[in-house]
Amino acid sequence: MAVTRPKRSDELANAIADLIIARNLQPGAPLPPENVLMADFSVSRNSVRESLKALQALGIVEIRHGYGTFVGSASSAALHPWLLFRTRLSGSSTERLSELLEIREILETELTRRVAGTDTGELQQELSGCVARMRVEGPDAATADREFHEHICDAAGVPLARELVGLFWDVYRAVETDLETLTTSPDETAARHQRVIDAIASGDADQAEKAVHTHFGEVRDRLGTGPYRSPRLT
């Protein structure tokens, strides 16, 4: 079977990314000018520009016309268009949303177990503030919902999980608006999240895990999909 070789532009993009890492260039730091990259990698100007545009699409570099190219923040926002497109394109949107929920549930179950009983009160105060905002119907209730889950990621000390959970949350909300799903009242939404707070405060990691599964189970009911089965709880 023939082996497909990566395109030259892909190889060059990877080499430029490696250069950023090797030189420990931080977000906002300038990259070498195009002519230097051309000489260093023995490539044409068009090859350099094509590779830089590919890296810009991923958020790895930022091209400022008239000023140069700089190291980007490489945030998960660069993945949003891809994940949103895939969720809307591949098969049933309901099935794809169910997959997003399952990934989030796997991540957040373990993160919530980690923070159960380890908090001094600050996390519970932040989470309670989010729940209070959820009780007031309006756009801020959705923002509070997202921030609730991000606070747990922060408390667990996993910044990458925070970005991924936020990304999945944004895509889920965007696709859900295209579907006819059951609605829940602000009080019901707040109650689901309050049970997670109570479980964290109890210090019982198993109770925290059950609360997370119950929370996502109710979201799944609204979507109309089958339950997720935790191997640890079955």
GUBA-675079 format. One record per residue: residue number from 1; x, y, z of N, C-alpha, C, CB in turn; chain; residue in three letters. Coordinates in steps of 0.05 Angstrom, whole numbers. Atoms other than C-alpha are relative to their C-alpha. Glycine has a CB too. Example, Ala and Ser with C-alpha at 12.3 -4.5 7.8 and 13.67 -1.06 7.14 Angstrom:
<sites>
   i    npx    npy    npz   capx   capy   capz    cpx    cpy    cpz   cbpx   cbpy   cbpz ch  aa
   1     18    -24      0    246    -90    156     18     24      0    -20      1     25  A ALA
   2    -16    -24     -1    273    -21    143    -15     22     14      9      9    -29  A SER
</sites>
This chain:
<sites>
   i    npx    npy    npz   capx   capy   capz    cpx    cpy    cpz   cbpx   cbpy   cbpz ch  aa
   1     17    -24      0      0      0      0     18     25      0    -19      0     25  A MET
   2    -17    -24      3     28     68    -20     -4     17     25     -8     16    -25  A ALA
   3      0    -18    -23     46    115     37     -2     29    -11     26     -3     17  A VAL
   4      4    -28      8     19    186     28     19     18     15    -29      8      4  A THR
   5    -18    -18    -13     73    237     42    -14     27      6     25      4    -18  A ARG
   6     12    -26     -6     54    302     76      9     21    -21      8     10     28  A PRO
   7     -7    -21     19     52    363     31     23     17     10    -24     18     -6  A LYS
   8    -23    -17     -8    113    408     30     -9     23     18     14     11    -25  A ARG
   9     10    -22    -16     71    465     58     -6     -9     29    -25     12    -12  A SER
  10      5     10    -27     50    421    117     26     -5     15    -16    -26     -2  A ASP
  11    -26      5    -13    122    401    130     12     27      9     19    -14    -20  A GLU
  12    -11    -26     -7    143    474    129    -15     13     24     -1     19    -24  A LEU
  13     16    -10    -22     85    494    175      9    -13     27    -30     -4     -4  A ALA
  14     -9     14    -24    107    440    224     28      9      9      1    -31     -5  A ASN
  15    -27     -9     -6    180    464    219     -1     28     14     17      1    -25  A ALA
  16      2    -27    -12    159    536    235    -11     -2     29    -18     18    -17  A ILE
  17     11      5    -27    118    511    295     22    -11     18    -24    -19     -1  A ALA
  18    -22     10    -16    179    472    318     20     22      7     14    -23    -15  A ASP
  19    -18    -23     -5    221    535    312    -10     17     23      3     17    -26  A LEU
  20     12    -15    -21    172    572    357      5    -13     27    -30      4     -4  A ILE
  21     -3     15    -25    177    517    409     30     -1      8    -10    -29     -3  A ILE
  22    -29      2     -6    253    509    404     11     26     11     15     -8    -26  A ALA
  23    -10    -26     -9    264    584    414    -16     10     24     -1     20    -23  A ARG
  24     16     -7    -23    212    586    470    -13     28     -4     16      0     25  A ASN
  25     13    -25      7    176    644    435    -28      0     13     -1      5    -30  A LEU
  26     26     -2    -14    116    667    476    -20     15    -17      4     15     27  A GLN
  27     21    -15     15     49    694    449      7     30     -1    -27     -4     12  A PRO
  28     -6    -29      4     61    763    419     28      5     -9     -5     15     24  A GLY
  29    -28     -4      8    134    751    404      2     -1    -31     18    -22     12  A ALA
  30     -2      0     29    155    767    332     15    -24    -11     15     25     -9  A PRO
  31    -14     21     14    175    712    284     21     12    -18    -20    -18    -16  A LEU
  32    -19    -10     19    235    719    238    -14     10    -25     21    -21     -7  A PRO
  33     12    -10     24    219    759    175     -2    -22    -22     15     24    -11  A PRO
  34      4     19     21    197    722    112     26     -8    -14    -20     10    -21  A GLU
  35    -25      6     14    265    728     79     19    -17     16     14     26     -8  A ASN
  36    -17     17    -17    299    697    139    -11    -29      0      0     11     29  A VAL
  37     12     26      1    250    639    139      6    -14    -26    -31      1      5  A LEU
  38     -6     11     26    261    630     65     29    -11     -1     -3     22    -22  A MET
  39    -28      9      0    336    625     75      5    -23     19     19     23      8  A ALA
  40     -4     22    -20    332    581    137    -10    -27    -10    -13      8     26  A ASP
  41     12     25      9    287    530    104      3     -5    -29    -30      1      7  A PHE
  42     -5      3     29    309    539     32    -26     -4    -16     19    -24     -5  A SER
  43     26      2     13    239    552      7     -7     27    -13    -23     -9     19  A VAL
  44      8    -25     13    203    604    -35    -17     17     18    -15     -6    -26  A SER
  45     17    -18    -16    166    664     -9    -29    -10      1      1     29    -11  A ARG
  46     27     11      1    100    633    -32     -4    -23     20     -7     -9    -28  A ASN
  47      2     23    -19    114    570      9     -1     10     28     25    -18     -4  A SER
  48      0    -11    -27    129    612     71    -28     12      6     22     21      4  A VAL
  49     26    -13     -5     65    652     63    -23    -20      2     -6     20    -23  A ARG
  50     21     20     -1     22    591     50      1    -14     27      4    -21    -23  A GLU
  51     -3     14    -26     50    557    113     -9     18     23     29     -9      4  A SER
  52      7    -18    -21     41    619    155    -31      4      1     13     27     -4  A LEU
  53     29     -2      0    -32    625    133    -13    -24     12    -10      3    -29  A LYS
  54     10     24    -12    -43    553    153      3      1     30     14    -25    -11  A ALA
  55     -5     -3    -29    -13    567    222    -18     21     12     29      6      5  A LEU
  56     18    -21    -10    -55    630    228    -28    -11      4      0     23    -20  A GLN
  57     26     12     -3   -118    589    217     -3    -16     26     -6    -18    -24  A ALA
  58      0     16    -25    -98    547    277      5     18     25     21    -21     -2  A LEU
  59     -6    -18    -23    -83    608    320     28     -1     10    -19     -6     22  A GLY
  60    -28      3     -9     -9    590    324     16     25     -6     13    -25    -14  A ILE
  61    -13    -26      6     13    654    290    -21     21     -6     20     -3    -24  A VAL
  62     18    -23      7    -18    722    279     15     17    -20     -8     16     26  A GLU
  63    -12    -16     21     -3    759    215    -12     29      2     -6    -12    -28  A ILE
  64      8    -28     -1     -5    835    223     12     14    -24      9     14     27  A ARG
  65     -9    -11     26     -1    865    154     14     27      5    -23      3    -20  A HIS
  66    -15    -24     -4     52    919    152     18      0     24    -18     23      1  A GLY
  67    -16      1    -25     82    897    218     17    -26      2    -17      3     24  A TYR
  68    -14     25     -2    102    824    211    -18    -22     10     24      3     18  A GLY
  69     14     24    -10     83    756    239      8     -5     29      5    -25    -18  A THR
  70     -5      3    -28     77    742    313    -12    -26     10    -12     24     16  A PHE
  71     11     24    -12     65    682    357    -28      5     10     19    -10     23  A VAL
  72     28     -2     -8     -9    671    368     -5    -13     27    -18    -11    -21  A GLY
  73      7     12    -26    -46    648    430     -7    -29     -2    -23     15     12  A SER
  74      7     28      5    -65    581    398    -23     -9     19     24    -18      4  A ALA
  75     22      7    -17   -131    581    436    -18    -21    -14    -16     24      9  A SER
  76     19     20     11   -185    528    427    -20     13    -19    -14    -15     22  A SER
  77     19    -14     18   -226    581    390      5     -7    -29      1     30      4  A ALA
  78     -6      7     28   -189    561    327    -13    -26     -9     31     -3     -3  A ALA
  79     13     26      6   -222    492    332    -30      3     -3      7    -20     21  A LEU
  80     29     -4      0   -292    521    338    -13     -4    -27     -8     27     11  A HIS
  81     12      4     27   -308    526    263      0    -29     -9     13     18    -21  A PRO
  82     -2     28      9   -283    456    250    -20    -18     15     28    -11      5  A TRP
  83     18     17    -16   -322    424    308    -29      6     -6      7      3     29  A LEU
  84     28     -8      6   -385    463    293     -8    -11    -27     -3     31      0  A LEU
  85      6     11     27   -382    443    219     -4    -30      1     22      7    -20  A PHE
  86      1     29     -2   -369    370    236    -26     -9     14     24    -11     15  A ARG
  87     24      8    -15   -426    368    286    -25      4    -17     -2     17     25  A THR
  88     23     -5     17   -475    397    236     -1    -17    -25     -1     29     -8  A ARG
  89     -2     14     25   -450    357    177     -3    -30      3     26      6    -14  A LEU
  90     -3     29     -1   -437    286    201    -25    -13     13     24     -7     17  A SER
  91     23     15    -10   -502    246    206    -20     17     15      9    -22     18  A GLY
  92     20    -14    -16   -555    265    257     13     19     19    -17    -20     15  A SER
  93    -11    -20    -19   -541    329    295     -5     -9     29    -13     28     -5  A SER
  94      5     10    -27   -574    296    355     21    -20      9    -28    -12      1  A THR
  95    -21     19     -7   -524    239    353     26     14      6      3    -20    -23  A GLU
  96    -25    -14     -4   -466    287    347      0     15     26      6     19    -23  A ARG
  97      2    -15    -25   -491    329    405      2    -20     23    -27     15      2  A LEU
  98     -3     20    -21   -497    265    446     30     -7      4    -16    -25     -8  A SER
  99    -29      5     -3   -423    252    431     14     22     15     13     -3    -28  A GLU
 100    -12    -22    -15   -404    321    455     -7     -1     29    -10     27    -12  A LEU
 101      7      3    -28   -443    310    519     16    -22     13    -30     -6      2  A LEU
 102    -14     22    -12   -409    244    530     29      7      6     -1    -25    -18  A GLU
 103    -27     -9     -5   -340    274    522      2     19     24     12     14    -26  A ILE
 104      0    -18    -22   -357    330    569     -5    -15     26    -22     21     -4  A ARG
 105      7     15    -24   -387    281    619     25    -15     11    -23    -19     -5  A GLU
 106    -24     15     -8   -324    239    619     21     19     13     13    -14    -24  A ILE
 107    -19    -19    -11   -280    300    630     -9     11     27      4     23    -20  A LEU
 108      9    -15    -24   -323    335    682     -5    -19     23    -25     15     -7  A GLU
 109      3     19    -22   -337    272    722     26     -2     16     -8    -28    -11  A THR
 110    -26      3    -13   -263    263    737      9     26     14     21    -10    -19  A GLU
 111     -8    -26    -11   -251    337    748    -16      6     26     -4     23    -20  A LEU
 112     16     -5    -23   -309    342    797      7    -19     23    -30     -4     -7  A THR
 113    -10     18    -21   -284    281    835     25     11     13      6    -28    -12  A ARG
 114    -25    -11    -11   -217    316    843     -5     22     20     17     10    -23  A ARG
 115      4    -23    -17   -246    378    874    -18     -6     24    -12     23    -16  A VAL
 116     18      6    -22   -296    343    920     16     -2     27    -14    -27     -5  A ALA
 117    -13      1    -26   -275    357    992     27     14      2      3    -28      8  A GLY
 118    -26    -13     -1   -212    395    973     -3     30      1     17     -8    -23  A THR
 119      4    -29      2   -243    464    969     -3     13     27    -26      6    -17  A ASP
 120      1    -15    -26   -237    516   1024    -25     18      2     25     17      3  A THR
 121     24    -17      0   -302    551   1005     -1     19    -23     -1     15     26  A GLY
 122      0    -20     22   -280    597    949    -14    -12    -25     29      7     -8  A GLU
 123     13     12     23   -302    548    895    -30     -1      4     11    -28     -6  A LEU
 124     29      2     -6   -370    537    928    -13     27     -2     -5    -13     27  A GLN
 125     11    -27      2   -380    611    932     -3      9    -29     18     20     15  A GLN
 126      2     -7     28   -364    620    858    -22    -15    -14     27     -6    -14  A GLU
 127     20     16     13   -409    563    838    -28      9      9      4    -30      8  A LEU
 128     26     -9    -10   -466    588    882     -8     27    -14      1      4     31  A SER
 129      6    -24     14   -460    656    849    -10     -5    -28     25     17     -2  A GLY
 130      9      7     27   -468    623    781    -29    -11      1     18    -22    -13  A CYS
 131     27     11     -3   -530    585    805    -20     22      4     -1    -20     23  A VAL
 132     18    -22     -5   -561    649    830     -7     14    -26     12     20     20  A ALA
 133      5    -14     26   -553    680    761    -16    -18    -19     27      6    -14  A ARG
 134     16     18     17   -583    617    728    -30      3      6      9    -29      4  A MET
 135     29     -2     -7   -648    630    765    -14     23    -13     -2      2     31  A ARG
 136     11    -24     13   -658    695    727      0     -5    -30     15     26      7  A VAL
 137      1      6     29   -682    680    656     12     22    -16    -29     -5     -8  A GLU
 138    -12    -20     17   -642    715    603     27    -10    -10      4     27     14  A GLY
 139    -26      9     11   -575    711    565     21     -5     20      9     20    -20  A PRO
 140    -21      4    -20   -534    717    628     -2    -27     14     -1     22     21  A ASP
 141      3     27    -12   -563    651    653     17    -20    -15    -30     -8      0  A ALA
 142    -16     18     16   -529    615    596     30      4      6     -5      3    -30  A ALA
 143    -28     -6     -7   -463    651    611      7    -12     27      4     30      0  A THR
 144     -5     11    -27   -469    631    684      3    -30     -1    -23      8     19  A ALA
 145     -2     29      3   -480    558    663     28     -8    -10    -22    -10    -20  A ASP
 146    -27      6     10   -416    558    623     21      5     21      6     16    -25  A ARG
 147    -20     -7    -20   -377    593    678      1    -20     23     -5     28     10  A GLU
 148      2     20    -21   -401    542    729     19    -23     -5    -29    -10      3  A PHE
 149    -17     23      7   -366    486    692     29      8     -3    -10    -13    -26  A HIS
 150    -27    -10      2   -305    528    678     13      3     28      1     26    -15  A GLU
 151    -10     -3    -27   -297    543    752     10    -27     11    -21     12     19  A HIS
 152     -8     27    -10   -293    468    767     26     -8    -14    -23    -21     -6  A ILE
 153    -25      6     14   -240    459    713     23     16     12     -2      7    -30  A CYS
 154    -21    -16    -12   -200    516    743      8    -11     27     -9     29      3  A ASP
 155     -6     10    -27   -205    488    814     15    -27     -2    -26     -4     16  A ALA
 156    -13     26      3   -182    420    788     29      4    -10    -15    -18    -19  A ALA
 157    -28     -6      9   -119    454    760      6    -11    -27     19    -11     20  A GLY
 158     -5     11     27   -128    431    688    -10     22    -21    -16    -27     -5  A VAL
 159      8    -22     18   -128    494    643     -9    -10    -28     23     19     -4  A PRO
 160      8     10     26   -133    453    579    -28    -11      0     20    -22    -10  A LEU
 161     27     10     -3   -196    419    604    -20     23     -1     -3    -16     26  A ALA
 162     17    -23      0   -226    488    615     -6      9    -29     12     23     16  A ARG
 163      4     -8     28   -214    506    542    -17    -20    -15     27      3    -13  A GLU
 164     15     21     14   -242    440    517    -29      0      8     12    -27      4  A LEU
 165     28     -1    -10   -304    443    561    -14     24    -12      0      0     30  A VAL
 166     12    -24     11   -316    514    538     -6     -3    -30     18     24      4  A GLY
 167      4      5     29   -308    494    465    -24    -18     -4     25    -12    -12  A LEU
 168     23     19      4   -356    435    471    -26     14      8      4    -25     17  A PHE
 169     25    -14     -9   -406    479    509    -10     19    -21      6     15     27  A TRP
 170      7    -19     20   -405    533    456    -12    -14    -25     24     17     -9  A ASP
 171      9     14     24   -414    484    398    -27    -13      6     20    -22     -9  A VAL
 172     25     12     -7   -469    447    435    -23     20     -1      1    -13     28  A TYR
 173     21    -21      0   -508    511    447     -7      9    -28      9     23     17  A ARG
 174      5    -10     27   -500    533    375    -17    -20    -16     27      5    -15  A ALA
 175     15     20     15   -526    467    347    -27     -5     12     16    -26     -2  A VAL
 176     26      5    -14   -581    458    399    -21     19     -9      4      1     30  A GLU
 177     20    -20      8   -614    522    375    -13     -8    -26     13     27     -3  A THR
 178     12      9     25   -627    487    308    -20    -22      4     22     -9    -19  A ASP
 179     17     23     -5   -664    430    341    -24      8     18     16    -22     13  A LEU
 180     23     -4    -18   -731    425    376      4    -18     24    -28     -6    -15  A GLU
 181     -5     16    -25   -712    403    446    -18     10     22     29      2      8  A THR
 182     16     -8    -23   -750    404    511     14     23     15     -4    -24     19  A LEU
 183    -11    -22    -16   -741    467    551     -3     -5     29    -14     27     -8  A THR
 184      1      2    -29   -727    471    625     -2     28     12     25    -15     11  A THR
 185      3    -26    -13   -744    527    672     27      8     13    -22     -1     22  A SER
 186    -24     -9    -14   -689    570    704      4    -14     27      0     30      4  A PRO
 187     -2     13    -26   -705    538    771     10    -29     -2    -27      0     15  A ASP
 188     -9     28      5   -696    467    743     30     -1     -6    -16    -13    -22  A GLU
 189    -28     -2      8   -629    487    712     17      5     25      5     21    -21  A THR
 190    -15     -7    -25   -606    518    778      1    -24     19    -13     24     13  A ALA
 191      1     23    -19   -628    457    818     20    -22     -9    -28    -12      1  A ALA
 192    -20     20      9   -586    410    774     28      7      8     -2     -3    -31  A ARG
 193    -27     -9     -7   -525    452    786      5      1     30      6     27    -12  A HIS
 194     -3     -2    -29   -539    461    860      6    -28     12    -26     10     13  A GLN
 195     -6     27     -9   -537    385    869     30     -6     -3    -17    -21    -15  A ARG
 196    -29      4      4   -466    386    841     15     14     22      9     10    -28  A VAL
 197    -13    -15    -22   -447    440    892     -2    -16     26    -12     28      3  A ILE
 198      4     14    -25   -477    400    949     18    -25      2    -29     -8      3  A ASP
 199    -17     24      1   -439    337    927     29      8      5     -3    -15    -26  A ALA
 200    -28     -9     -4   -373    376    923      4      6     30      6     24    -18  A ILE
 201     -3     -9    -28   -385    405    993      0    -25     18    -23     18      7  A ALA
 202      1     24    -17   -399    335   1020     27    -13      4    -20    -20    -11  A SER
 203    -26     12     -2   -328    314   1006      1    -28    -10     11      1     27  A GLY
 204      2     28      9   -352    248    977      3      0    -31    -27    -13      9  A ASP
 205     -5      0     29   -321    237    908    -21    -16    -15     28    -11     -5  A ALA
 206     21     17     13   -372    182    891    -26     16     -3     -4    -26     15  A ASP
 207     24    -17      1   -429    229    908      3     22    -21     -6     12     27  A GLN
 208     -5    -21     20   -397    283    865     -4    -12    -28     28     12      3  A ALA
 209      3     13     26   -393    234    807    -29     -5     -7     16    -26     -1  A GLU
 210     29      5      5   -466    214    814    -15     26     -7    -13    -13     25  A LYS
 211     13    -26      5   -487    287    816      6      9    -29      9     21     20  A ALA
 212     -7     -8     27   -450    300    751    -15    -17    -20     31     -3     -5  A VAL
 213     15     18     19   -482    239    717    -30      7      0      4    -29      8  A HIS
 214     28     -8     -2   -550    261    742     -5     26    -16     -9      4     29  A THR
 215      2    -26     15   -538    331    714     -1     -5    -30     23     18      7  A HIS
 216     -1      5     29   -518    305    645    -23    -17     -9     27    -12     -7  A PHE
 217     22     17      8   -573    253    646    -25     17     -5     -6    -20     22  A GLY
 218     23    -18      4   -625    309    652      3     16    -26     -4     18     23  A GLU
 219     -5    -14     25   -592    347    595     -5    -20    -23     30     10     -2  A VAL
 220      5     20     21   -594    282    554    -29     -6     -4     15    -26      8  A ARG
 221     29      3      2   -668    274    570    -12     22    -18    -13      0     27  A ASP
 222     10    -22     16   -680    342    540      7     -3    -29     12     27     11  A ARG
 223     -8      5     28   -642    322    478    -14    -24    -12     30     -4     -1  A LEU
 224     14     23     10   -679    256    474     19    -23     -8    -17      7    -23  A GLY
 225    -18     21      7   -619    209    473      2    -19     24     28     11     -7  A THR
 226     -2     20    -20   -602    147    513     20      8     22      8    -27    -12  A GLY
 227    -18     -7    -23   -564    148    580     29     -8     -5    -10    -13     25  A PRO
 228    -28      7      0   -489    147    587      5    -18     24     19     25      1  A TYR
 229     -5     19    -21   -466     88    628     29      2     10     -5    -29     -9  A ARG
 230    -26     -2    -11   -407    100    674     10    -28      8      1     19     24  A SER
 231     -9     26     -8   -365     37    680      6     -2     30     26     -7    -15  A PRO
 232     -6      0    -29   -347     57    752    -26     -4     16     14     25      8  A ARG
 233     25      0    -16   -420     62    773    -19    -23     -8    -14     26     -2  A LEU
 234     17     22      8   -448      0    738     10    -26     10     -3     -1    -31  A THR
</sites>
